[in-house]
């Protein structure tokens, strides 16, 4: 099962990122992974949290523009060339990556990365077919 | 859908014209006798009341402007003694003294009559429950609608503007069938309803009359879809009467301006020359029946056009004006190009799903005017991919540039960044010191 990512629209204004982080923290929600992408005017914050639905609702309540997207969490062997091996396998399976970012935490010695791909569910099957270690929502949220 | 006053509303055009000419002659001779301001302005150009015989003579009359009302503050243009005035309203007066308008008992009854015609256009009858969310007070909106609604015999809910959550509760519990307010407030109501989890199916609304500010067809579509109603445009200006001067009929092909009470012309805002039907320009109105404050060729500063003559499918015979495109004062001249907020609004709607919350900012860098448009990002168009947001930004920019013919910067901003007003929406910040 793909995992849920929360995306928040942020203007490039002082304090916007910290107010989102503060809001999530006040709700007692724990951030598992995050990335920020930015342009001159605006940025988007992508979050993997332990309770996506509650984070989504809390942000909506505060009038943020929020979107919930499905992404895939994949285990990456923690040794030189580990990421390259995973990417090669994905390329062979014809999976097109929109963006990816890494987790802070590790799982049984392996690194973890979030992949945003087209057609998440198909991609996930292809990855499993290639022997990649794909994590379920439960595994990720309970890290 | 019926008429309020079929005999008047569907009067044969020839009869309407001869009525107008008779009323115009009366008005001109009355203002000449009763109002020193008009007498002097006629004498200055050597015009005698007898010179005005037919509608073709209208162009000979001098214009009246908002400044004339200010210069004669408060009662200088009244044509009846104050003992005959039963109501006074005033404009907001954002730039100095307000302008004061007065009504005789007959004026109030004419106002109720034209508002009754307007409300009937949007489906009101004595069975309707009309939630009137126009402000009550010195502003003409609230009481103007109120008297028309009472004349019809509808149940008026004089809720006035503001207190949005309470408005929604009343709309739901009182089962209001008609809503009257500014279009931007109607959209605000729809937004707050969605936040509160109130759906249009929870309401009994059927129609609405929205006016007091220009609004686009896109905004109409939004209001109709989100409130589940038929939304019609109503035009009015307090110096001439208030709401009800003109109203859109169910055919939605223009607004009938009630020819038995008002004469409409379109003039070039710069030169003041009369423009032929079909050309956009400034709407100029002459009152035909006003007693307390008759107006001769009043410059409304509203930009519209007179639609070509011809029978309207609704059966009404009164002349039609188009929806207002903006105000001559809202018109921004940017690098020599005339820009109206409504043009930008139309683009934002065309790019589907974009919420109509936007702000136009004009600045002068060096000698060059720069136009920036802030657009709020709604959940509908938001994406987790930068590429898609940049594409959206670019598309808005390109389409605005095509429409205006000048370059523009588009900035996506967070929801609720742009201030919501419960009355008229503020769409422009002009930071140039012109």
Interface residues (C-beta under 8 A of the other chain):
Chain A: X5 X7 X9 X10 X11 X16 X37 X38 X39 X41 X42 X44 X46 X63 X64 X65 X66 X67 X69 X98 X99 X116
Chain B: X377 X378 X379 X382 X383 X384 X385 X386 X389 X390 X393 X411 X412 X413 X414 X415 X416 X417
